[in-house]
Amino acid sequence: MAVDWAGLSPELLFTIDRESGAGLRTQLEDQLRGAIRGGRLAGGEKLPSSRELARALGLSRGLVQDCYAQLQAEGYLTSRAGSATRVAAVARPAEPPRVSAPERPKHDVADFRHGVPDLRLAPREDWAWAVREVCRTAPNSAFDYGDPAGARQLREVLAAYLRRVRAVVATADQLVVCTGMAQALGLVLRALAADGITTIAVEDPGVVRTTTEQANAAGLAAVPVPVDEDGVDVAALDRSGARAVLVTPAHQWPTGVVLAGHRRQELLAWARRCDGVVIEDDYDAEFRYDRDPVGSLQGLDPDRVVSLGTVSKSLAPALRLGWLVAPARLLEALARGKHVTDRGSPGLDQLALALLIESGRYDRHLRRARAEYAARRETLLTALAAHVPGIRVTGLAAGFHAILHLPPGADEERVIARAAERGVGLYGLARMHATPSATAPRLVLGFGDTPQRSIEAGIAAVADLLSGVE
């Protein structure tokens, strides 16, 4: 894309060697030709005025004008009276073919992909307001490198918010602001490795592959531990030999079960017994519908639990803002790791998030989003009852995905492939297991980024596949 300049003459990096013996005009012409042929100067790009280029290179204006005239005659440049000299469009070299990631399959009827909020609900006006207010009122020091652990203002606001909404036991000094959940988990894993822990357990099903990759990068081994209707199996965890575990107690990913009260106590007792650490991913905690609130696990034992949170689901993934709340013994290693990684997350965005929460606009947005997701949830249940009566659905008490239990003996992958032929995107739960072959056929139906009309149309289009009567 050509650079356009508003009323200013662009700078151009050329050098003139007066000791080389080559003529000054020849040098300038050769460098201009080379820049155009090599793609440094794109077709349509504006060149400096002859006066400005002559001044910058210490040449006469007439010499630069003669050079421009010669390249116009050769077809490299164009010029009109009263307009800047530009690189001719035809002078642009052929661009090499672009290498891009394969596109996600397009599902024309409905796409029930999971883990993604409705990006149309992102509070753009509120975010723009917060950024403007921060830029208008923030002191000059806010534009400098800040504390790698995060802006003090955001950490104080987050600590108060988490105490109020999630029953977290935290002060600003216990928080580290991160660039999303992935970085938060990576920092924790490296801190645990430095603290002598060698193995971490991962819920199965869950984010087994991703967590295993991150654990290995931190020098840890990862072992899967099964999940049942009460959450993570603590007896199996005890047998695994791990001294750390990653759990999603508020709304287990992907089954949707809530970690039962007795399992919470068993899990914390396990951590105390083996001098271990529980890493709590507070996944989907903001979005609950027909169940009582579930407090953070960290609030029950702040010395044994590291709690991770993010605004990727509540606001938008593009903001890349998250946090962790950690026991005192890990904080130094976590802050040092954050400093080494990137010296801190974007400071102005942190202040904007703090203002969004303080002003009440964040809570207001969550109420609106929760109402919309609740409506889509009801649409999904109504569509399933109408088109696939009797089919079992679980995991709908919170979040924006459901687990659909296919009839015994159904081929999960075949159902997904046949649905794709009809323009419907379905996704299986088997791939989220450490051992896919040992699982019952189930689908993960996301409705966070699926409009209500698409939910109805999508279920109708694949009803026979879901019921097994195709």
N, C-alpha and C positions, 0 to 999 in steps of 0.2 A: 504494500500500500504506500503510495507516494505521500511524503510529508508536506503539509500545507502550512504556511506561516502567515500569521495575521499581522500584516503591516510591518514586519521586520525582515531583514535580510538574513537568510540562514547561513550558518558557518559551514565551512568545507575544509576538510583536512587534506592539504597538499603541501609538499615541501619543494623548495627550489634550491638546487646545489650549484652555487656559483663557482665552485672549484672543479666541476666535472668536465668542463670543456664543451658540453652540449649547450646549444642555444637555449635561452630562457623561454622563448615562445615554444620551441620544440618540446621542452620538458613539460610545460603546462598542457600542451595539446595531448601528449602521450599519456599523461596522468588522467586527464579527463576521459579520453577514449577507453583507457583501461578500467576506470571506475564504472563507466556505462556498460562495457562489455561484460565485466565481472559481476554486475548486479549491485554494486555499492550504491549507484544512483539509479533509481527505478524510473520507468517511463512516466512522464508527467510531473516529475519532481522539479521543484523550483531551484534555480541556481542563484548564488549571490549576484548582486549587481556588479557590473564591471568596475565601478568605483570602489565598492567594498572589497572585492577580491584583490584588486590592485593594492589597496591599502594594507590588507592582511599579509600579502606576499612580498611587499616592497617592490612592486613592479609599476610600470607606467600604465595608465588607464588605456592608452592606445594599444599597447601590446595585448592586454586582456581582450579588448574589443576585436582585434584582429583574430585572436584565437577563437573567440566565440563565432565570428563570421565564418572561419574555415570549417568548424565543426557543424555549423548550420548547412554549409554547402555540401558536406558529406552526409547529411541526413541524421546526425546524432542529436542536434538541438533544434528547437523551434523558438520563434520570437515574433510577437506582434507589437505594433506601435502601442505604447501605453501599458504594456504588460511585461511581466518578468520573462526572462529567458528560462526555458524548461527543457528537460530531457524529452526527446521525441518518443512517442508511444511505441513506435516500431523498433526503437533501439533496445527495448527490453529483451534480455536473453530468455531463451526458453527455460521455464522453471522445471527443476527436477520433480518427478512424481512425489506427491506427499505420502508419507507413511503414517497412517492413523490407526488408532485402536479399532477393532471390529465393532460395528454399530450393534446396539441391542436390538433384537428382533422386534419388528413393529407388529403390534397386535391391534387390528383395526376395531374390533368389537369391544374388548375390555382387557386390561392388563392388571392382574391381581398381584403385582410384585410387592414385596414386603420390605419393611425397614426404611421406608421413605415417607416423610410427611407430605401433605399437600403444599407444594411450593407456591401455589396461588394464594395461600393464606398467610404467607410471610408478611409481617407488618411493615411494609416498605415506608409508609408515611411516618409511622412512629420512629422507625430506625433513622430515617433521614432527619427528623426533628431532633433526635438525641445527638446525632453527629454534629448537626449545625450548632446546637447549644454548647456542646463540648468545645468546638472550634472557636466559638464566640467568647466563652467564659473561662476556659482553662488557662492557667498561668503558663508563662513561657517554659517553665521547668517540665511541664507535661509533654513537651515536644522533644525532650532529651531521652537518652537511654534511661529506662526505669529500673525498678527492682526486678531481677529475673523471676522472682516468685510471683510477681504480679502487682498491679497498682494497688496501693493500700486502700484506696477508696472502694474498689471493686471487692477486695477481699473482706472488708468490713460489711459491705452490703450483702455479699453472698453468705457470710457467716450468719447474719441476722435472718436472711431469707430461709436458709436451710434449717435453722433452729425453729423458725415459725412453721414452716410447711412440711419438713421432713423429720422433725424431732432429732436432728443431728446435734451432737455435743461438739461445738467447735467455736474457736475464736479466729480472728483474722490471721494470727500467727501460725495456725495449723493448716492454712490453705495455700496451695500453689496453683496459679492459673496456668492452664495448658492450651496448646493448639489442638483442641479436640480430644476425643476419647482415646484414640490410638496413641497419641503422644503420652497422655496421662498413664496409660497402662505400661508403655515402654519404660517410662521413668521409674515406675514402681518395681517392675521386674528387675531392672538393673540395680536398684537400691537393695532389693531382697538378695540378689546374687552377691552383692558386696557384703551383706550381713550374714552370709554363710548358708543361705538356703539354696538347695540344688535342684529341687523338683517342685513343680506346681501342678495341681489338679485342675481339670477343666470339666464343666458340666457336659454330659453326653446324653441327648443331643445339645448342641450349642455351637459356639464359634470355635470349634475344635481346631480346624486347620489354621485359621488366622492366629489364634492364641499360641499354638504350637510353634509357628514361624517366629512370632515375637519372642517367645520364651527361649527358643534356640539361639536367636540373635543376642540375647542377654546372657547366654551361657547356662541356661536352665533346661532341664528335661520337662516335658509335659505329659501327663497321663490322664486319660478320660475316666470320669466317674459317673455312673448312671444317675438319672433323674427319674423319680416316680411321681405319683399323684400328690406327694407331700413336699416335693422339691428334691434337692440333692441328697443322695443316700450317704449319710454320715458314716455308717458302718463300713461301706465300701471305701470311703475316703480314708478312714483309719487304716484299712488294709493296704492302701496304695503306697504308703511310705512318704507321701508328700507332706511338706510343712507349710504349704501355701495353697490356697484354692481361690479360683475366680467364680463368683456366683452372681446370679441375677434374682435376688429374693423377692422383689416387689412384683415382678411379672416375668417369670422365667422365659428366657429366649431359647427356643421358639415355642415350647409347649404351652406357655401362658399360666402355668400353675404358680401359686403363691407359696413361698416357703412357710410351712406350718409352724405354729408357735413352739411345739415340742422339738421340731427340727432346728429351730433357731437356737434354742438352749443347748441342744446336743452339739451343734456346730461350734458354738462359742466355747463349750467345755472341751471339745477336741483341740481348739486352738490353744487354750491354756495348758492342756495336758502335754502337748508336743512342742510348746513354745513356738506356735505357728502364727500365721497371718491370714486373715480372710480379706480378700479384695472384693468389695461390693460394687458392682455396676448397677447404679440406681435406674435401670432401664425402664422406660415407660411409666415411671412413678407419677408423672403429672396427669396422665390420662386414665382415669378410672370411672366406671359407670354405675354398676349396681352392686357394689361391695363397699364395706367399711374401709376407711383409710388404713394403709399399712405403713407404719413408721420405718425409718431407716434402721438397718441392722447395726450401723455404727453407733447409734444412740444407746445400744445395750452394752457395748464394751468398746469404748473409744481407744483403748490401749491395744486391742487386737484386730481392729477393723480399719482398713483403708477404704474410704468411700469415693467413688468416681462419678462425676456428673458432667453434663454437656447441654448446650442449647441447640444441638444439631437437629433434634426432633421437635423441640418446642418452638424454635424460631426458624432456623434454616441451616443446613450443613455448611453452606458457603461461608458462614461467619467464622468457622474454625475456632470456637471458644469453648473451653471446658475447664474443669477444676478437679482437684483431689483434696481430700481431707485426710491427714495422716497422723499416726502417733508421733510423739515428740522424738523418739529414737531414730525415726527415719527421715525427719525433716531436713537435716543438714545434707544428707546424701541426695535427697530429691531436689533441693534448691540448687545444689552444685551441678547436678545433672541437667537441670533446666538451663542454667547459665552456660554450660558447655555446649548444649544443643543449639540454642538460638538467642541467648541473652535476654529472652523474654518475649511474650506474645505481644501483638500490636497494641500499643498503649492507648491510642485514642479510641479504638474499638472497645477496650476494657472500660474506659470511662463512659462511653455511650451505653454499654450494657448496664453499668451501675446506675446511670440516670434513668434508664428504662424501668429498672426494678423499683428504684426509689419513688418514681413518679406514679406508680401504680399501673402504668401502661402494659407492663409485662403480665401482670395478673389479669388485666382486662383481655389481653390477647389470648391467654390460656383459656379463659372462660369461653370465648368465641370459638376457638379451635375445638375445645372439648365438646361443645354443643354440635358442631358440624360432624365430628367423628362419631358421636353418639347417633346422629341421624343416619349416617352411612351404615353403622352397625345394625340398626333396625332394618334398613333396606336390605342388607345382606340376609338377615334372619328371615325376613318376610319372603324374599325371593327363594331361598332354600326350602322354606315350608311349602311354597306354592309349586315349585318345580321338582324338588327332590324330597318329598315328605318322609320323615323318619330317619334321615341321615343324621349321624351324630356330629355335633359341633362343640368344641371346647376352646378354652383360652380367651373367651370374649369379655371377661370381667374388666379388662383394662387394655390399654394400648390400641393399636389399629391394625391388628391381624387376628385371624382365627385359625384353628386347626380343624380341618375337615377329615373325618375318618372314612376312608373308602371301604367298600364291602370286602370281607375277607377274600383273599386270593386275587384281588385286583392288581393289575400291573401298573404301578405308579408311573413309570417312565412312558408307558404306552398311552396312558390317559393324558399325560402332559403333551406328548407328540401329536395326538389326535386333536386335542384342544387347539394347539397352535395352528393346525390346518384350517380350523374354523375361525381364526382370528382372535383367539382368547389365550392370554398368557397365564398358565398355571405353574406352580412351583412345588416340588416335592420336599418332604421332610427327611427322606432317606439320606440325602447328600449332607445333612447336618449332623449325622451320626459318625462316630469313629469306625463303626462296622455296619455299613448300609445294608448288607444282606440279611442282617438279623432283625430288621425292623418291620412293623406292620405298615401297610400302605396308608399314608396320610399326606395331605396337602396343606401348605401354608398359604392361606388366602389373605393377602394384604388388601386393605381398603383405604389406607391413608391417602394415597394419591390416585384413587379411582373414583370418579364422580358417581353420584347415585344412579343416574340413568344408565351408565356403563355397567354398574353392578348388576342391575336387573337384566340387562340384555346379555351380559356375559354368562350368568347362571342359566338363563333360558337356553342359550346356545349349546351348553355342554351338559345339560341335565341328564341325558341318557348315559353319558360317559361316567358321571359321578355316581349314578345309581347302579351301574353295572349291567344295564339292560340293552346296551348298544347292539 
